[in-house]
Amino acid sequence: MEDRGLTGRAAWTSLDDDALVCQCEVDLYRASGPGGQKRNKTSSAVRLRHPPSGLIVIAEESRSQHDNRARALKRLKRALWLSYRQPPPPDAARMLSGGWPTPKSAAFLPTAAMVLDMLDAMEGRVADAARELETGSAALADFLRQDEDSWREAAQIRQRHGLPVLR
């Protein structure tokens, strides 16, 4: 991996697929369920274990191992953004100066990760995270609510800190 000053989540998600797979333990297995005669004859399901982050993802929808590998890598990158927590950057508020990105934007996952990092650092308190990010509580919650996985992760962060789930 070339050194671009990136560490942790940013470094892992910037890797190309082959380099990211090299960091993973790959399990191939036969998935159960529908799919006809071929389903139980080929090991098309893929499980990726990423030891540096501790994350595990699977893909077993397709009868094609190649398709499942691509799906698993996409899920791993998404999980790295949304499920792997690290300390928020000191300039986190500056990252929001251009406004909230939409879920289709390339900036959405990095921004969601930073917001979730801040929420975790503030022990799940939305008002404190919003204050640190120089925005409003409602704006922060509305941003996370746009994406089901981001919203679920925010709920898990709050539960880990003994707070009720946001509605």
C-alpha positions as CSV (number, residue, x, y, z in Angstrom):
1,M,0.0,0.0,0.0
2,E,1.3,3.4,-0.9
3,D,1.6,5.8,2.0
4,R,-0.7,8.8,1.5
5,G,-0.8,9.7,5.2
6,L,-4.0,7.7,5.6
7,T,-4.5,5.4,8.6
8,G,-7.1,3.1,9.9
9,R,-10.5,3.2,8.2
10,A,-9.5,5.8,5.6
11,A,-6.5,3.7,4.5
12,W,-8.4,0.4,4.4
13,T,-11.3,1.9,2.3
14,S,-8.9,3.5,-0.1
15,L,-7.3,0.2,-1.0
16,D,-8.2,-1.5,-4.3
17,D,-10.2,-4.7,-4.0
18,D,-7.3,-7.0,-4.4
19,A,-5.2,-5.2,-1.7
20,L,-8.2,-5.3,0.7
21,V,-8.8,-9.0,0.1
22,C,-5.1,-9.6,1.0
23,Q,-5.8,-8.2,4.5
24,C,-8.7,-10.6,4.9
25,E,-9.2,-14.2,5.8
26,V,-11.5,-15.6,3.0
27,D,-13.8,-18.5,3.6
28,L,-15.6,-20.1,0.7
29,Y,-18.5,-22.4,1.6
30,R,-21.7,-23.9,0.3
31,A,-24.7,-21.8,1.2
32,S,-28.0,-23.4,2.2
33,G,-31.3,-22.3,0.8
34,P,-33.0,-22.2,-2.6
35,G,-31.0,-22.3,-5.8
36,G,-31.5,-25.6,-7.4
37,Q,-29.2,-28.6,-7.8
38,K,-26.1,-26.5,-8.4
39,R,-26.5,-24.7,-5.0
40,N,-25.2,-27.6,-2.9
41,K,-22.4,-28.6,-5.4
42,T,-20.3,-25.4,-5.5
43,S,-18.8,-23.3,-2.7
44,S,-20.1,-20.0,-4.0
45,A,-20.7,-18.2,-0.7
46,V,-18.0,-15.9,0.6
47,R,-17.1,-14.8,4.1
48,L,-14.5,-12.1,4.6
49,R,-12.9,-11.6,8.0
50,H,-10.9,-8.4,8.3
51,P,-8.6,-9.0,11.3
52,P,-7.3,-5.4,11.5
53,S,-10.8,-4.1,12.2
54,G,-12.4,-7.2,13.6
55,L,-15.3,-7.0,11.0
56,I,-16.8,-10.0,9.3
57,V,-19.1,-9.8,6.2
58,I,-20.8,-12.5,4.1
59,A,-22.3,-12.7,0.7
60,E,-24.2,-15.8,-0.5
61,E,-27.1,-14.6,-2.6
62,S,-25.6,-15.5,-6.0
63,R,-24.6,-18.9,-7.3
64,S,-21.4,-17.1,-8.6
65,Q,-18.5,-17.0,-6.3
66,H,-17.1,-14.0,-8.2
67,D,-20.4,-12.0,-7.7
68,N,-20.5,-12.9,-4.0
69,R,-16.8,-11.9,-3.6
70,A,-17.6,-8.5,-5.1
71,R,-20.7,-8.1,-2.9
72,A,-18.7,-9.0,0.2
73,L,-16.0,-6.5,-0.6
74,K,-18.6,-3.8,-1.1
75,R,-20.2,-4.7,2.2
76,L,-16.8,-4.7,4.0
77,K,-16.0,-1.2,2.8
78,R,-19.5,0.0,3.9
79,A,-19.0,-1.7,7.3
80,L,-15.6,-0.1,7.7
81,W,-17.2,3.3,7.3
82,L,-20.3,2.6,9.4
83,S,-19.4,0.0,12.0
84,Y,-15.7,0.7,12.8
85,R,-15.3,3.5,15.3
86,Q,-12.2,5.6,15.8
87,P,-11.6,9.0,17.4
88,P,-13.2,11.9,15.5
89,P,-10.7,14.2,13.8
90,P,-10.0,17.5,15.5
91,D,-11.3,19.4,12.5
92,A,-14.6,17.5,12.3
93,A,-16.8,20.6,12.3
94,R,-14.9,21.9,9.3
95,M,-15.8,18.7,7.3
96,L,-19.4,19.8,7.5
97,S,-18.8,23.4,6.2
98,G,-20.1,22.4,2.8
99,G,-23.3,21.0,4.2
100,W,-24.7,17.5,4.5
101,P,-24.0,15.2,1.6
102,T,-26.8,13.0,0.3
103,P,-26.7,9.2,0.5
104,K,-25.8,8.9,-3.2
105,S,-22.8,11.2,-2.8
106,A,-19.3,9.8,-2.5
107,A,-18.9,12.0,0.6
108,F,-21.8,10.4,2.4
109,L,-20.0,7.4,4.0
110,P,-17.0,9.3,5.2
111,T,-19.2,12.0,6.7
112,A,-21.5,9.5,8.3
113,A,-18.5,7.7,9.8
114,M,-17.2,11.0,11.2
115,V,-20.7,11.8,12.7
116,L,-21.0,8.3,14.2
117,D,-17.4,8.7,15.6
118,M,-18.4,11.9,17.2
119,L,-21.6,10.5,18.6
120,D,-19.7,7.6,20.1
121,A,-17.1,10.0,21.5
122,M,-19.9,12.0,23.1
123,E,-21.3,8.8,24.7
124,G,-24.3,8.7,22.4
125,R,-25.6,12.2,23.3
126,V,-26.9,13.7,20.1
127,A,-26.9,17.3,21.4
128,D,-23.3,17.1,22.5
129,A,-22.2,15.6,19.2
130,A,-24.1,18.3,17.3
131,R,-22.5,21.0,19.4
132,E,-19.0,19.7,18.6
133,L,-19.9,19.6,14.9
134,E,-21.4,23.1,15.1
135,T,-24.8,22.0,13.9
136,G,-28.2,21.3,15.3
137,S,-29.4,18.1,16.9
138,A,-32.3,17.8,14.5
139,A,-30.0,18.3,11.5
140,L,-27.6,15.6,12.7
141,A,-30.4,13.1,13.4
142,D,-32.0,13.9,10.0
143,F,-28.7,13.2,8.3
144,L,-28.3,9.8,9.9
145,R,-31.9,8.9,9.3
146,Q,-31.4,9.1,5.5
147,D,-29.5,5.8,5.5
148,E,-30.9,2.8,7.3
149,D,-27.5,1.4,8.2
150,S,-26.3,4.7,9.6
151,W,-29.4,5.1,11.7
152,R,-29.1,1.5,13.0
153,E,-25.4,2.2,14.0
154,A,-26.5,5.4,15.8
155,A,-29.0,3.4,17.7
156,Q,-26.4,0.8,18.7
157,I,-24.0,3.5,19.8
158,R,-26.7,5.0,22.1
159,Q,-27.6,1.5,23.5
160,R,-23.9,0.8,24.3
161,H,-23.9,4.0,26.3
162,G,-27.1,3.1,28.1
163,L,-29.3,5.6,26.3
164,P,-32.7,5.0,24.6
165,V,-32.9,4.5,20.8
166,L,-33.7,7.6,18.8
167,R,-37.2,7.7,17.2
